[in-house]
Amino acid sequence: MTFVPPRPRAALALAILLSLAGCAFAPPKLQHPALRDDVPLAGLSVPTRAGWPASDWWRGYGDPQLDELMATALSQSPDLMQAQGRVHTAEQSVKLAAAQAGLSINGNAQVSRQRMSEHGLIPPQLLGFTWYNQADLGLQFEYDFDWWGKKRAAIESALDQAHAAEAQRSAAALTIQNSVADTYFGWLADEARLALARQSLAVQQRMLAIAELRVRQGVDMPDTVQEARSRVVAVEQAQTALESSAQIRKVALAALLGVAPAQLPALTPRPLPATSGALPADAKLDLIARRPDIAASRWQVEAALKQTDVARAQFFPDFSITALAGLSSTNQGTPALFGGGSPGNLGNVFSAGSRVFGLTPALHLPIFEGGRLKAAYGISRAQLDDAVAQYNAAVFHATREVASQALAAEQLATSRQQQQQQVGTDERLVASAQARLRRGVRDAREGLAAQAQLLQQQDQAIALHAQALTTDLALIKALGGGYRMPADTASTTPPSPISPSETSSSKNTSRSPRP
């Protein structure tokens, strides 16, 4: 029975029918998931500030030493370099996805010498030779028509992943900036408290000397000397602890900067800066646009949505064209390349008769895949749901972080105010005791005791000041630390991952994402 190939029109009609049959099983295209555009800060009554943190927010503290530390950290921090490496990897993934979507051209050049089997389909006796040479030179062109947007969606997904990596780099930079400032201010607080500890030690040593003199003169009991000596030891222990803490903070600073402790810039103790501890008036509506972690989560949602488009496009037929142009020649002799004596036998490969051409249209129809396409699409849907859940979690985490830091800053402001009142009271007590000492009404012990109490209250005030600075830094971080979504990006589209606080220039990988 002779097989009669179908006519071209019949073959085309069959291909169209099979394509429509495959499209009937494709899942519907997903709409963009609903993402909230504000944070639930209702009911939070805290002071407001004039604006949001600037991209170089640390300069607001007016400390040149901190500016120098920040510059070093942003240029040498190992953590920031690691985040930058992830950005480069994502950018190369974009290039790879784009390269796979274009025209593919491959060259081929080969020369081979083969021996024919004497027991094969065509015995060498019929051909008159056993060995032959094969030479091929050619170019192969291949183009896959992206009718259903599969490769375009793959490129956009890779681009969204690159944007997410850039936003994560901004988040990493903000974390490093926050850690550097917090560690530096902690060192300043240790140095200030250490200066008070030295003054307190001098006061306690004077009180010990007075106690020893009074015991020798038989005025007081010997226990007063032991009590005074115990207070001296306690102050010495506190001084040692503060010295150790200051050294540890300098080591931590060096680690954050990626340098050895000996390579740290010379640091000079200076007063702690003032704090604000207030929220912008539009924090509820604008916070999402200013948090790099939320921006990264939003880009992850976009990337996952594009992956569902890629998985959905797998249900549709693919059409590609492959073209071949080249030269091919088979000769009997032994070329000089293989040590033979007939180098001219391969010369025919460059003759006009050796030309070969080919054109191969191909249609791929996913008729039966054993559930593989549905499973792949289900995985992409699950990954999209996970990305949306992570975005919602990032929003509520930001809400909790902003609210807790704002309330903590407000409570610390009240505590610091009360502490300053206590310090003022102790200062007046010291002045009264010194006045009575000058008039000869009381001895030096009353003034020294009042001075020791004042130093203790001042130490607590510095500790509260340092705690307020830590909270202020945490609030700046919670507010995004200068990260900003471009003004031309709508609230329903993902934010741009470029942060004003970045030290490196942005790559040409940005696009305007679709809602």
C-alpha positions as CSV (number, residue, x, y, z in Angstrom):
1,M,0.0,0.0,0.0
2,T,1.5,3.3,-1.0
3,F,1.4,6.2,1.5
4,V,0.1,9.4,0.0
5,P,1.3,12.5,1.9
6,P,-1.4,15.0,2.7
7,R,-1.8,18.1,0.8
8,P,-0.3,21.3,2.2
9,R,-3.7,22.8,2.9
10,A,-4.9,19.7,4.7
11,A,-1.6,19.6,6.8
12,L,-2.1,23.3,7.7
13,A,-5.8,22.6,8.7
14,L,-4.7,19.7,10.8
15,A,-2.1,21.8,12.6
16,I,-4.6,24.5,13.3
17,L,-7.1,22.0,14.7
18,L,-4.4,20.4,16.9
19,S,-3.4,23.9,18.1
20,L,-6.9,24.8,19.0
21,A,-7.3,21.6,20.8
22,G,-4.2,22.3,22.8
23,C,-5.4,25.9,23.6
24,A,-8.6,24.5,24.9
25,F,-6.8,23.0,27.9
26,A,-4.7,26.1,28.7
27,P,-5.6,27.9,32.0
28,P,-6.9,31.4,31.8
29,K,-4.4,34.3,32.0
30,L,-4.1,35.5,35.6
31,Q,-4.8,39.1,36.5
32,H,-2.4,41.2,38.6
33,P,-3.0,40.2,42.3
34,A,-4.4,42.9,44.6
35,L,-1.7,44.4,46.8
36,R,-2.3,46.9,49.5
37,D,-0.9,50.4,49.0
38,D,-0.9,51.7,52.6
39,V,0.0,50.5,56.0
40,P,-2.3,50.2,59.0
41,L,-1.0,52.9,61.3
42,A,-4.4,54.1,62.3
43,G,-4.7,55.1,66.0
44,L,-0.9,55.8,66.4
45,S,-0.6,59.2,68.0
46,V,3.0,60.2,68.0
47,P,4.8,63.5,67.1
48,T,5.3,64.2,63.4
49,R,8.3,65.6,61.7
50,A,8.6,67.8,58.7
51,G,9.8,65.2,56.2
52,W,11.2,61.8,55.5
53,P,14.8,60.7,56.1
54,A,17.2,61.9,53.4
55,S,19.3,59.5,51.4
56,D,22.3,60.7,53.4
57,W,20.4,60.9,56.7
58,W,23.5,60.4,58.9
59,R,24.8,63.8,57.9
60,G,21.9,65.3,59.9
61,Y,23.8,64.4,63.0
62,G,26.6,66.8,62.1
63,D,29.4,64.5,62.9
64,P,32.4,64.4,60.4
65,Q,33.7,61.2,62.0
66,L,30.4,59.4,61.2
67,D,30.5,60.7,57.6
68,E,34.0,59.2,57.2
69,L,32.9,55.9,58.6
70,M,29.9,55.8,56.3
71,A,31.9,56.5,53.2
72,T,34.3,53.7,54.1
73,A,31.5,51.2,54.9
74,L,29.7,51.9,51.6
75,S,32.8,51.3,49.6
76,Q,34.4,48.4,51.5
77,S,31.7,46.5,53.5
78,P,31.9,42.8,52.8
79,D,28.1,42.5,53.2
80,L,27.4,45.2,50.7
81,M,29.8,43.6,48.2
82,Q,27.9,40.3,48.7
83,A,24.6,42.0,47.9
84,Q,26.2,43.7,44.9
85,G,27.3,40.2,43.7
86,R,23.7,39.0,43.8
87,V,22.7,42.0,41.6
88,H,25.4,41.2,39.0
89,T,24.2,37.6,38.9
90,A,20.6,38.7,38.4
91,E,21.7,41.1,35.6
92,Q,23.5,38.3,33.8
93,S,20.3,36.2,34.1
94,V,18.5,38.9,32.2
95,K,21.1,38.8,29.5
96,L,20.9,35.1,29.2
97,A,17.1,35.2,28.9
98,A,17.3,37.8,26.2
99,A,19.9,35.9,24.3
100,Q,17.7,32.8,24.2
101,A,14.8,34.7,22.7
102,G,16.6,36.0,19.6
103,L,18.0,34.5,16.4
104,S,20.5,31.7,16.9
105,I,23.4,31.3,14.4
106,N,25.8,28.4,14.7
107,G,28.8,27.6,12.6
108,N,30.2,24.1,11.9
109,A,33.4,23.0,10.4
110,Q,34.6,19.4,10.5
111,V,36.8,16.9,8.7
112,S,36.6,13.2,9.4
113,R,38.1,10.0,7.9
114,Q,36.0,6.8,8.3
115,R,36.2,3.2,7.4
116,M,33.2,1.4,6.1
117,S,32.2,-1.9,7.6
118,E,32.6,-4.9,5.2
119,H,29.4,-6.3,6.6
120,G,27.3,-3.2,6.5
121,L,24.3,-2.3,4.4
122,I,26.5,-1.2,1.4
123,P,29.6,-3.4,1.2
124,P,32.8,-1.6,0.3
125,Q,33.3,-4.0,-2.7
126,L,30.4,-2.4,-4.5
127,L,31.8,1.1,-4.0
128,G,35.4,0.3,-4.7
129,F,36.8,1.7,-1.5
130,T,36.8,1.0,2.2
131,W,38.0,4.3,3.6
132,Y,36.5,7.7,2.8
133,N,36.8,11.4,3.9
134,Q,34.0,13.6,4.9
135,A,34.3,17.4,5.0
136,D,31.5,19.8,6.1
137,L,31.4,23.6,6.4
138,G,28.1,25.3,7.2
139,L,26.0,27.8,9.1
140,Q,22.8,27.0,10.8
141,F,20.1,29.6,11.5
142,E,17.3,29.0,14.0
143,Y,14.5,31.3,15.0
144,D,11.6,30.5,17.4
145,F,8.5,32.6,16.9
146,D,7.3,33.8,20.3
147,W,3.6,34.0,19.4
148,W,2.4,33.4,22.9
149,G,4.9,35.6,24.7
150,K,6.7,32.8,26.6
151,K,10.2,34.1,26.0
152,R,9.1,37.7,26.5
153,A,7.6,36.8,29.9
154,A,10.8,34.9,30.8
155,I,12.8,38.0,30.0
156,E,10.5,40.3,32.0
157,S,10.6,37.8,34.9
158,A,14.4,37.9,34.9
159,L,14.3,41.6,34.8
160,D,12.0,41.8,37.8
161,Q,14.3,39.5,39.6
162,A,17.2,41.9,38.9
163,H,15.1,44.8,40.2
164,A,14.4,42.8,43.3
165,A,18.1,42.1,43.8
166,E,18.8,45.9,43.5
167,A,16.2,46.7,46.1
168,Q,17.7,44.0,48.3
169,R,21.0,45.7,47.9
170,S,19.5,49.0,49.0
171,A,18.1,47.2,52.1
172,A,21.5,45.7,52.8
173,A,23.1,49.2,52.5
174,L,20.6,50.6,54.9
175,T,21.2,47.8,57.4
176,I,25.0,48.5,57.2
177,Q,24.5,52.2,57.6
178,N,22.2,51.7,60.6
179,S,24.7,49.3,62.2
180,V,27.7,51.6,61.7
181,A,25.8,54.6,63.2
182,D,24.5,52.6,66.1
183,T,27.9,51.1,66.9
184,Y,29.6,54.5,66.6
185,F,27.1,56.2,68.9
186,G,27.4,53.4,71.3
187,W,31.2,54.0,71.4
188,L,30.6,57.7,72.0
189,A,28.2,56.8,74.9
190,D,30.8,54.5,76.4
191,E,33.5,57.2,76.2
192,A,31.2,59.7,77.8
193,R,30.2,57.3,80.6
194,L,33.8,56.3,81.0
195,A,34.7,60.0,81.6
196,L,32.0,60.1,84.3
197,A,33.3,56.9,85.8
198,R,36.7,58.4,86.2
199,Q,35.3,61.4,88.0
200,S,33.2,59.1,90.2
201,L,36.3,57.0,91.0
202,A,38.1,60.2,92.1
203,V,35.1,61.1,94.3
204,Q,34.9,57.7,95.9
205,Q,38.7,57.6,96.5
206,R,38.4,60.9,98.3
207,M,35.6,59.6,100.4
208,L,37.7,56.5,101.2
209,A,40.6,58.7,102.3
210,I,38.3,60.7,104.6
211,A,36.9,57.4,106.0
212,E,40.3,56.1,106.7
213,L,41.3,59.3,108.4
214,R,38.2,59.3,110.6
215,V,38.8,55.7,111.6
216,R,42.4,56.4,112.5
217,Q,41.2,59.2,114.7
218,G,38.6,57.0,116.3
219,V,35.7,59.1,115.1
220,D,34.0,56.3,113.0
221,M,33.8,52.5,113.2
222,P,36.2,50.5,111.0
223,D,33.2,49.3,108.9
224,T,33.0,52.7,107.3
225,V,36.3,52.1,105.6
226,Q,35.1,48.8,104.2
227,E,32.0,50.4,102.9
228,A,34.0,53.1,101.2
229,R,36.4,50.6,99.8
230,S,33.5,48.6,98.4
231,R,32.2,51.6,96.6
232,V,35.6,52.2,95.0
233,V,35.8,48.7,93.8
234,A,32.3,48.9,92.3
235,V,33.3,52.0,90.4
236,E,36.5,50.4,89.2
237,Q,34.5,47.4,87.9
238,A,32.1,49.7,86.1
239,Q,35.0,51.6,84.5
240,T,36.7,48.3,83.4
241,A,33.4,47.2,81.8
242,L,33.0,50.5,79.9
243,E,36.6,50.3,78.7
244,S,36.0,46.8,77.4
245,S,32.7,47.8,75.8
246,A,34.4,50.7,74.0
247,Q,37.1,48.4,72.6
248,I,34.5,45.8,71.5
249,R,32.5,48.5,69.6
250,K,35.7,49.6,67.8
251,V,36.3,46.0,66.7
252,A,32.7,45.8,65.6
253,L,33.1,49.0,63.6
254,A,36.2,47.6,61.9
255,A,34.2,44.4,60.9
256,L,31.4,46.5,59.5
257,L,33.8,48.6,57.5
258,G,35.8,45.5,56.3
259,V,39.1,46.7,57.7
260,A,41.4,45.7,60.5
261,P,40.9,47.4,63.9
262,A,44.2,49.1,63.5
263,Q,43.0,50.6,60.2
264,L,40.1,52.4,61.7
265,P,40.1,56.2,61.3
266,A,41.2,58.1,64.5
267,L,38.1,58.6,66.6
268,T,37.8,61.4,69.1
269,P,35.1,61.4,71.8
270,R,32.4,64.0,71.3
271,P,28.9,64.8,72.7
272,L,26.1,62.6,71.6
273,P,23.8,64.3,68.9
274,A,20.2,65.2,69.4
275,T,17.4,63.0,68.4
276,S,14.0,63.6,66.8
277,G,11.9,60.4,67.2
278,A,9.0,61.6,65.1
279,L,7.0,60.2,62.2
280,P,6.3,62.0,58.9
281,A,2.7,63.1,58.5
282,D,2.1,60.9,55.5
283,A,3.7,57.7,56.9
284,K,0.5,55.7,56.5
285,L,0.2,56.3,52.8
286,D,3.8,56.7,51.7
287,L,5.7,54.1,53.7
288,I,5.4,51.3,51.1
289,A,7.1,53.6,48.6
290,R,10.1,54.1,50.9
291,R,10.9,50.6,52.2
292,P,13.4,48.7,50.1
293,D,12.4,45.4,51.5
294,I,8.8,46.0,50.4
295,A,10.0,47.1,47.0
296,A,12.0,43.8,46.7
297,S,8.9,41.8,47.7
298,R,6.8,43.7,45.2
299,W,9.2,42.9,42.4
300,Q,9.2,39.3,43.4
301,V,5.4,39.3,42.9
302,E,5.9,40.7,39.4
303,A,8.5,38.1,38.6
304,A,6.3,35.3,39.9
305,L,3.4,36.6,37.8
306,K,5.5,36.5,34.7
307,Q,6.5,33.0,35.5
308,T,2.8,32.0,35.4
309,D,2.7,33.5,31.9
310,V,5.7,31.3,31.0
311,A,4.0,28.2,32.4
312,R,0.7,29.0,30.7
313,A,2.4,29.6,27.3
314,Q,3.7,26.0,27.5
315,F,0.2,24.8,26.7
316,F,0.3,26.5,23.2
317,P,2.1,25.2,20.1
318,D,5.6,26.5,19.2
319,F,6.6,27.3,15.7
320,S,10.3,27.6,14.7
321,I,12.3,27.7,11.4
322,T,15.7,26.3,11.0
323,A,17.8,27.1,7.9
324,L,21.1,25.5,6.8
325,A,23.6,26.7,4.3
326,G,27.1,25.2,3.8
327,L,29.4,23.0,1.9
328,S,29.7,19.2,2.1
329,S,32.0,16.7,0.3
330,T,32.8,13.0,0.5
331,N,36.0,11.8,-1.1
332,Q,37.9,8.5,-1.3
333,G,41.5,9.6,-0.9
334,T,43.6,10.2,2.2
335,P,44.0,13.9,3.0
336,A,47.3,15.3,4.2
337,L,45.6,16.1,7.4
338,F,45.7,12.4,8.3
339,G,49.2,11.7,6.9
340,G,48.0,10.6,3.5
341,G,49.4,11.3,0.1
342,S,46.3,12.8,-1.6
343,P,45.8,16.2,-0.2
344,G,43.7,17.4,-3.1
345,N,40.8,15.0,-2.4
346,L,39.1,17.4,-0.1
347,G,39.4,20.3,-2.5
348,N,36.0,19.5,-3.9
349,V,34.4,20.9,-0.7
350,F,34.9,24.4,-2.0
351,S,33.4,23.7,-5.5
352,A,29.9,24.8,-6.5
353,G,28.6,21.3,-6.5
354,S,29.3,20.9,-2.8
355,R,26.7,23.5,-1.8
356,V,24.0,22.3,0.6
357,F,20.9,24.2,1.7
358,G,18.0,23.3,4.0
359,L,14.9,24.9,5.4
360,T,13.0,23.2,8.1
361,P,9.8,24.7,9.6
362,A,8.8,22.9,12.8
363,L,5.6,22.9,14.8
364,H,5.6,21.6,18.3
365,L,2.2,20.6,19.7
366,P,1.8,19.6,23.3
367,I,-0.9,17.0,22.9
368,F,-0.2,14.7,25.9
369,E,2.3,15.6,28.5
370,G,1.2,13.3,31.3
371,G,0.2,16.2,33.5
372,R,3.6,17.8,33.4
373,L,2.3,21.1,32.0
374,K,-0.4,21.3,34.6
375,A,2.0,20.5,37.4
376,A,4.5,23.2,36.2
377,Y,1.7,25.7,36.0
378,G,0.5,24.7,39.5
379,I,4.0,25.3,40.8
380,S,4.1,28.8,39.3
381,R,0.7,29.6,40.8
382,A,2.0,28.4,44.3
383,Q,5.1,30.5,43.9
384,L,3.0,33.6,43.0
385,D,0.8,33.0,46.1
386,D,4.0,32.7,48.2
387,A,5.3,35.9,46.8
388,V,2.1,37.7,47.5
389,A,2.1,36.3,51.1
390,Q,5.7,37.5,51.5
391,Y,4.7,41.0,50.3
392,N,1.8,41.2,52.8
393,A,4.1,40.0,55.5
394,A,6.7,42.7,54.6
395,V,4.0,45.3,54.8
396,F,2.8,44.2,58.3
397,H,6.4,43.8,59.5
398,A,7.0,47.4,58.4
399,T,3.9,48.5,60.2
400,R,4.9,46.8,63.5
401,E,8.5,48.1,63.2
402,V,7.5,51.7,62.6
403,A,4.8,51.6,65.3
404,S,7.0,50.0,68.0
405,Q,10.0,52.3,67.3
406,A,7.8,55.4,67.2
407,L,6.2,54.5,70.6
408,A,9.6,53.6,72.1
409,A,11.0,57.0,71.0
410,E,8.1,58.8,72.6
411,Q,8.5,56.9,75.8
412,L,12.2,57.5,75.9
413,A,11.6,61.2,75.4
414,T,9.5,61.2,78.5
415,S,12.0,59.2,80.5
416,R,14.8,61.5,79.4
417,Q,12.8,64.6,80.4
418,Q,12.2,63.1,83.8
419,Q,15.9,62.1,84.1
420,Q,17.0,65.7,83.3
421,Q,14.8,66.9,86.0
422,Q,16.5,64.6,88.4
423,V,19.9,65.7,87.2
424,G,18.9,69.3,87.8
425,T,17.7,68.5,91.3
426,D,21.1,66.8,92.1
427,E,23.0,69.7,90.7
428,R,21.2,72.0,93.1
429,L,22.0,69.6,96.0
430,V,25.6,69.7,95.1
431,A,25.6,73.5,95.0
432,S,23.9,73.7,98.4
433,A,26.4,71.2,99.9
434,Q,29.4,73.1,98.5
435,A,27.9,76.4,99.9
436,R,27.6,74.8,103.4
437,L,31.1,73.5,103.1
438,R,32.5,77.0,102.3
439,R,30.6,78.4,105.3
440,G,32.1,75.6,107.5
441,V,28.6,74.3,108.5
442,R,29.2,70.8,107.1
443,D,32.3,68.7,106.2
444,A,33.3,67.5,102.7
445,R,31.5,64.2,103.0
446,E,28.1,65.8,102.2
447,G,29.3,67.5,99.1
448,L,31.2,64.4,97.9
449,A,28.1,62.2,98.4
450,A,25.9,64.7,96.5
451,Q,28.5,64.8,93.7
452,A,28.6,61.0,93.5
453,Q,24.8,61.0,93.2
454,L,24.9,63.6,90.5
455,L,27.5,61.6,88.5
456,Q,25.3,58.5,88.8
457,Q,22.3,60.4,87.5
458,Q,24.3,61.9,84.6
459,D,25.5,58.4,83.7
460,Q,21.9,57.2,83.6
461,A,21.1,60.3,81.4
462,I,23.8,59.4,78.9
463,A,22.6,55.7,78.9
464,L,19.0,57.0,78.1
465,H,20.4,59.3,75.4
466,A,22.3,56.4,73.8
467,Q,19.1,54.3,73.9
468,A,17.2,57.1,72.3
469,L,19.7,57.3,69.5
470,T,19.4,53.6,68.9
471,T,15.7,54.0,68.7
472,D,16.0,57.0,66.4
473,L,18.3,55.0,64.1
474,A,15.8,52.1,64.2
475,L,13.0,54.5,63.3
476,I,15.0,55.9,60.4
477,K,15.6,52.3,59.1
478,A,11.9,51.5,59.6
479,L,11.1,54.6,57.4
480,G,13.3,53.4,54.6
481,G,16.4,55.4,55.2
482,G,16.1,57.6,52.1
483,Y,14.9,54.9,49.7
484,R,12.3,56.4,47.3
485,M,10.0,55.1,44.6
486,P,10.0,57.2,41.5
487,A,7.2,59.8,41.4
488,D,5.9,58.5,38.0
489,T,5.2,55.0,39.3
490,A,1.6,54.4,40.1
491,S,0.6,52.8,43.4
492,T,-0.6,49.7,41.7
493,T,2.7,49.0,39.9
494,P,6.0,47.8,41.5
495,P,8.4,50.5,42.6
496,S,11.7,51.2,41.0
497,P,14.6,49.4,42.8
498,I,17.0,52.3,42.5
499,S,17.7,53.9,45.8
500,P,19.1,57.4,46.2
501,S,21.5,56.0,48.8
502,E,23.2,53.7,46.3
503,T,26.9,54.3,45.7
504,S,27.0,52.6,42.3
505,S,25.2,53.8,39.2
506,S,22.1,52.0,38.1
507,K,22.2,49.5,35.2
508,N,20.2,49.9,32.0
509,T,17.7,47.2,33.1
510,S,14.8,49.3,34.2
511,R,11.4,49.1,32.5
512,S,7.9,50.3,33.2
513,P,6.1,47.3,34.6
514,R,2.6,46.6,33.6
515,P,-0.1,46.5,36.2
